[in-house]
Amino acid sequence: MTDQSQPTRQSLLDRWFLAHPATVDETYFQHMRFAAGFAFWLMTAGFAALVHAVFPALCETTASRILRKLTDRMNARH
């Protein structure tokens, strides 16, 4: 017979919180810090794009500049 039991708490913990950070050689909290910083800058870029949509003379290159920096930062990690 095969074991049809539910996954253990440890395997859920590993799969949901630890496995992916390990693939980029980070702890959970290191990865959280990086991802939260990334999210902050993505929201900032989104807000700048929204401002630019309403007032075309403002934030002309802000969103694209932020996205370029984030892309460079992401590529430098891998």
N, C-alpha and C positions, 0 to 999 in steps of 0.2 A: 504494500500500500504506500501511496505517496502522502507526504505531510501536507495537509490542506489548512494548516493553522494560520491565523492572522499574523502579519509581520510584527516583529517585536518592536517595542518602544525604541530600542537602540537603532534599528534599521530605519524607522521613520525619521528619527532625529538625524541620522546620517544622511538620508536621502533628501530631506527638506532643508537642512541647515548646513551640513558640513561637506557634502560631496562636491558641489560646484566650486566653493571657495578653494578646495584642495586642488582642483584642476588648474587654477592660476597661482598655486603655491602661496595661498593666504589663509589666515585663520578666519573664522566667522566674523569677528569684529573688525579685522583689517578690511575684509571685503565689504562689510556694511558701511564702513567709513568711505571707501572709494565710491560705492554705488550711491550713497546719499549725496556726496559731493557732486557726482555726475548728474543726479536728478535735480539738484539745486541749479546747476548751470543750464540744464535743458529747460527748466521752467523759466529761468531768466531770459534765455534766448527766445522762448515762446512769447513771453511778455513783451520783449523788444519788438518782435515781429508784429504783435497785436498793436502796439503803439505806432509802428511804422504803417500799418494798414490804415489807421485812422488819420495819422499826421505824416504823410509821406516824406516831409523834410526832416523828420526825427528818426534816429536809430537806423540810418540808411544801411550801415554795414555791421551793426552790432550782432545780430543773430548769426550771420554767416561767419563772422570772426570767431564767435564762441564755438560754433559747430566745428570749424577747422581745428581749433585748439583741442576740443574734446576728441576729435578723430585722431589727431596726432598723439594725444595722451593714451588712447585706447590701443593704437598700433604699437606704441612703445612698450606696452605690457606683454605682448605676445611675440 
